[in-house]
Amino acid sequence: VVPEGKPSGAASLAVVNHGPWLLAFMLTVIILMTVCGNMLLIAVVFAHRSLRCTSNCFLVSLFLSDLMVALVVMPPAMLNVLCGAWVLWPAFCPIWLCFDVMCCSASILNLCVISLDRYLFIISPLRYKQRMTPPRALLLVGAAWGLAALASFLPIKMKWHSLGHWSLSFQCRLQVTLPFALVASVLTFFLPSSAICFTYCRILLVARRQAKRVAALRLTISIVLYCPQPSVNSERCLAHRQGRRALKASLTLGVLLGLFFSAWLPFFITNMAQAVCECIPMALFDAITWLGYCNSTMNPIIYPLFMRDFKRALGKLLPCCSSQSPRRPSPVLSLSLRNSGDPNIASSPPSPLPSDPTQPPATATDAVNLLDAEHAGIDLPLLLPNQVDTLD
């Protein structure tokens, strides 16, 4: 029923009139969130000495590429969407296209390098510093940016992508042939994403294997120190705790991989389909492209979310990010690691063993901070040195 005196299309016309303003507001919010999030985390790394380590070099490179996406790529893309044409300096169009491909490719390749770094840390935490030296870390970062630059500036400047052309009468778009779309997609997405899946799945398998060994270690310690006669309830409780940690690790990796593929996989599939038939509506292609851009918005939220050092540093700057104090290392495992003779482990003195037999036994997984296992982005149980070496 339409109210008297009001045309039936008044409401829909009002929505249409306010549509560009709503779209501009949403895109502006995305840009501001991306800029603020990545700049904040880069500043946090440089402001805290404890975060200035080799592994966080890869995160800084990721945040820098995402920041360039927000500052260089997103604003012209927003004008392209809102105005329906390229309204900036004509000669800037091919330069912007090059930066678009380079920054997005660098973000994806940095994610691949981060997964490789975490994989190396998990399979051999005691040898990580010898293997991942600062020169090697810088070499990996330079390789990621170099490959991204070669996949963008070189083929666009040499017009290897063409078919493509741009003009002021239409939007600044990169129209590519199918061979170029296939080669670029394989180099900048499908190969890196396959490496990301392999490394994270391998990390999950190692985590489960470690969980079983730590479960046996905890049960042995509890039997020797606290309960000569093991009970069925203690074994069930132990299995339940290990199951919860394995589930948490699985969910964490699921979130990381799920958000990454949901952001970029539709774009690369659509880009190849557009190269075949040129039948993708412009509005749909823009929406899928901005979905890929939003991966740069999510990265500074997802990756530090699972890392205690970042959460502590952010908690000092932002009260809303403050968390509970970290758990103290297990006294039993700290003593065992200290007696193993490795000076790089268990730098803090162990606490005395509890004398109260009614107190629950100290858990080996509470010592996860001793080897910074949160570096992997998931809560992993910890192995003793002789057990870690068996994974190499």
N, C-alpha and C positions, 0 to 999 in steps of 0.2 A: 504494500500500500504506500503510495507516494503522498506526502503531506501536501495539502492544498497551498498553492502559491509558490511552490518550489519545483523547478524542473527535475525530471527524473535523473538526469545526468549530472546534477550539481555536485554530488558527493564524489563521483568518479572524476569529474573535471578538477575538483579541488586537489585530489590525490595526484592527478597528472601534473598540475601546476606546481605542486610542492615536491614532485618527484626528483627533479634535478638538485634542489637544495638538500633534500634528504640524502641523495647519493653523494653529493659533495661533502656533507657532514660526515658520513660514514667513512669515505676514503680519507678525509683529513684526520679522523681519529686513528685510522690504521697507520697512517704515516707518522703521526706524533708518537703513538705507542712504540712503533719500530725504532724511531730515532732515540726516544728517551730510554727504552730498555737496553739497547745495545750500547749507547754512550755511558749509561750507568754502570754496566758490567765491565766495560773497558776501564772506566775510572776506578772501579773497585779493585781490579787486578793490579793496576799501577800504584794504588794507594796503600795496599797491604803487602808487606814484604813476604808474608807466608804464602801468598798466592802467586808470587813471581817465580814460578818454577817452569821446567821444560814442558810438562804436560799441558799447562794452561796457555802455553804459546799457541797451541792449535785452537783453543777456544777464543783467544784474542783475534786470531786470523778469521775465525768464523764470524765473530761479532763485527769485525771490520767490514767484511764482505756484506753482511746484512745491513750495516749502517750505510754503505754505499748504495745498496738497493733502495733504501729509504730516501736518501738525499739526492741521488742522481737519476734513478730510474722511475720511482713512483710519481713525483710531481708532474713531469711531462706526460706520463701515462694517464694521470688523472685529467689533465687538460685535454688529452686526446679523447677520453671517454665523454667528458662533459660538453666539449665544443663540437665534437663530431668531425673535426679536421685538425690538421697540424697548424697551429697558430703561432709557433715560435719561429726563430730564424731558420730559413730553409736549409742552410748548410749544416745546421746542428742535428738535423734528422738522422743522417747516417752515423754520426758520432754517437748519438743517443742509442741507436740500435746496437752499435758495437758494445757500449757500456751495459746495455740491458742484457745481452747474451753473456758478457764476461762476468758481471757481478752475480747473476743467478747461477752460472756454471761454477764460479768460485765458491759460492755458498754450498752447493751440493758436493763438490770435491773436498771442501774442508770437513764436511760431515763424514766423508769416507776416510780421511786422514785421522779424524778423531776416533773412529771405530777401530782403525788399525792400531792406534796408540793404546787404546784400552785393551785390545786383544793381546798385545805384547806384554802389557803390565800383568794381566791376569794369568797368562800361561807361565810367566816366570817373573814374579814380583821381586825376587832377590837379585836378579840380574838386569832389572829394567834400566837402572841408571847407567850401567855399562853399555847397554845396547842403544838406548835412546839418549844420545848425547846432544847438547845444544846445537852443534853443527849439523847433525843429522836431522834434528827437528826443523831447523831453518831450511835445510835442503828439501824436506817434504813440503813445507809451506810454500817455498818458491816453486816447486814442481806443480802444486795445485794451481797457483796463480798463473804460472806460465802456460799450462795446458788450457786454462780458461781463456787466456788472452789469444792463444793460437786458434782456438775454436771460435773466436768472435772477430777480432780485428782483421786477421789475415784473410779469411774467406770473404768477409763483407767488403773490404777494401779492394780485393782482387775480383769481386763480383762472381765468385764461384757459386754463390747461392742462386744467382739470377736465372731466370724469370723476374726477379724482384725489381721493383721500382717504387718511388714515392713521389708525391706531389702535394702541393698546397690544397688542391681541390678535394683531397681525400685524406684519410688518416695516414700517419707515418707508420707503415707496416712492412714487415719483412716477409715477402712472399718467396718461398723457397721451392726448389725441385724436390722430388721424392728421394733421389740419391743423397742429396745434401741433408735432408731431414733425417734420413736413416743413419748416416755416418755421425752427424752431430748428436743425435739422440743416444746412440750407442756409446760414444766417447764421454759425453757429459752427464748421462743419467743411468743407462741400463748397466754398464760395467761398474760404475761406482755404487749403484744400489745393490748389485749382486754381491759386491765386496762387503757392503754394510750388513746385508743379511747373513752372509757367511760368518763374519766376525762376531756379530751379536749372538747368533745361534750357537757358535762355538763357545762363547763366554757363558751362555746359559748351561750348556752341557758340562763345562768345567765346574760351574757353580754347583750343579747337582751332585757331581762326583765329590766335590769338596764337602758338601753337606753330609754325605754318607760317611766320609772318613771322620769328620768332626763329631758326628753323632756317636760313632764308635768310641772316639777319644773321650768324649764327655761321659759316656756310660762307664768307661773303665775308671776314670778319675772319681766319679761318684761312688763306684763300688769300693775302690781301694780306700778312699779317705772318709767316707761318710756312712756307707751302708754295705756291710759285708754280704748281705743277702739281697740281691737285686729284686725288686718287686715288679709286677706286671704293670702297675699304675705308673711307675717312673719311666718305664720303657715307652708306654703309650704317650705320656706327656712329652717325652723327648722327641718321639716321632711326629707329634702334633706341631711342636715348635719348628722343627726342621721343615715340615710341610708348609707352614706359613711363610717361612723365609724363601723357600723355593717358589711359592705362589707369588710373593711380592716381587721377586726377581723376574718372573715370567710376565707379570703385569707391567712392570717398568719397561721391559724390552718391547712389549706389545704397544705401549703408548708411544715410545720413540719411533718404532717402525711404522705404526699405523698412521700417525700424524704426518710423517714424511711422505709416505706413498699416497695418502689421500690428498696432499697438497700438490705433488708434482706429477704423479702418474697420469691424471686426466689431461694435463697440459700436453705432455709429450705424445700421448695417443691422439689427441685432437689435432696437434700440429702436423703429425704424419697424415692423418685423414684429410686435413685441409690441403696438403701438398698433392694428394691424389685427385680429389674431386672439387675442391674449392666450394664446398657446399655447407660449410659451418656458418650459421648466422653470426653476424658481427657482435651482437650483444652477448651471445653465448661464449664466443671466443674470448671476449674481454673479461667476462666473469671467471672463466677458467684460468685466464692469465693472472688475474688478481688473487685467485686462490693459491697459485704458486708463489706470488709475492708474499702472501700471508705467512708462508713458511719462515720468512725472515722475521716476522713478528713473533712467531711462536718459539723460535730457537732460544732467545734469551730468557724465556720463561721455563722451557722444558729442561734444558741441560743443567742449569744451576739448581733446579728444584731437587735433584737427587744427589747433590754434592754438599756435604756438611760444611766444608770450609767456606763456600760461597754463601750459604745460608747464615753462617755466623757473621761473616763480614757485612752482609746486607742487614742483619739484625742490629748491628751497631749504627748503621746509617738511617735505617727506616724502622721505627718501632713496630710497624705492622708485620715486618718480616722476622721479628725476633722469635726464636724457638727455645725449647727447653735446653738445659745444659747437657752436654754430651755425656754419654755413659762412660764410667771409668773402666779401664782395661781389667780383664779377668786376672785376679791374683794368681790363680793356678797356672794359667797359660803364660802370664808375664814371667813367672819364676822359671817355667820350663824354657822359654825363649832366652832368658838371661843366662841360664846355665848352658845353653847350646854353644856359647862362645862367639856369636856373631855380634860385633859391636854396633852394627847398624840397626839392630832390632831391640825393641824394648828399651828405649832411651830413658824412660822414666823409671824410678825405682819401684819394685813391686810392693804391693801392700801385703801385710802379714796375713797368713792364712786364718780364716775364721775359726774360732774355737767352739762356737755354739753348734752342736750336732743337729739341732732342729732347724738351723738356717739352711736354705736351699743351696746346693753346690754352685760354685761360680761357673758360668758358662763360657765355653771357649769362644763362642761367637761374639761375646762382649769385647773381645780384644781386637775387633776389626780395625780400630784406629791405629794399631801398631804398625801396620803396613799400608795405611791409607787405602783400604780397599774401596772406599767410596769414590776413588778416582775412576772406577769402572762405571759409575752411574747407577749401580745397584748394590744392595746390601748383600755382601758375600761372606760366607764363613771363611775362617782363616786356617791355613795349614801350618804345621810345624815345618822348620827348615828342611828336614830330611824328607818330608812328604811333598813339599813344593818341588824339590829337585826331580821327583819322579815324573812331573808333568813336562819337563823340558824335552 
